[in-house]
């Protein structure tokens, strides 16, 4: 039979994770970098070429 009890080695979930934890995730940082670079390119295009 399979043992379905939770093990004692699971990390405690008492500590809440806030905004800084969310900002430290690599996919979010890549997304924000892409959006920021697009905004920068649009601003430079408006300033220099128009």
MOVEN-V247351 format. One record per helix or strand of 3 or more residues. SS is the DSSP state (A for helix, B for strand). FROM is the first residue (numbers start at 1). LEN is the number of residues. If there is no record, write none. Layout:
ss | from | len
SS | FROM | LEN
SS | FROM | LEN
This chain:
ss | from | len
A | 19 | 5
A | 26 | 23
